[in-house]
Amino acid sequence: MEIKTKTEGDELVISVSGRIDTVTAPEFDAGLKFGDSTRVLLDLENVPYMSSAGLRVLLTAHKTMLGRGGELRISGVQPPVREVLDITGFSDILNLI
């Protein structure tokens, strides 16, 4: 798994590539450093698979941003990952663009 972070204007962009599963979820969680950002775009275009461990990380990140009055947007969700988000109801909770 690879995680890249950059700032575009007032938005923090975090791009993730690779599978997010039980083995890589702790690395994914550790890589989601928001600093003082209140606008975060999480790009999952290069994530072909996500297990329930990855879903927990997404939910925690979402709650963190809501708690600080911020916004977490998630882009580039691939069909297999989208299916998991839809089945679990996470697509109704998270801001998918």
Secondary structure, 3 states (H helix, E strand, C coil): CEEEEEEECCEEEEEEECCECCCCHHHHHHHCCCCCCCEEEEEEEECCCECHHHHHHHHHHHHHHHHCCCEEEEECCCHHHHHHHHHHCHHHHCEEC
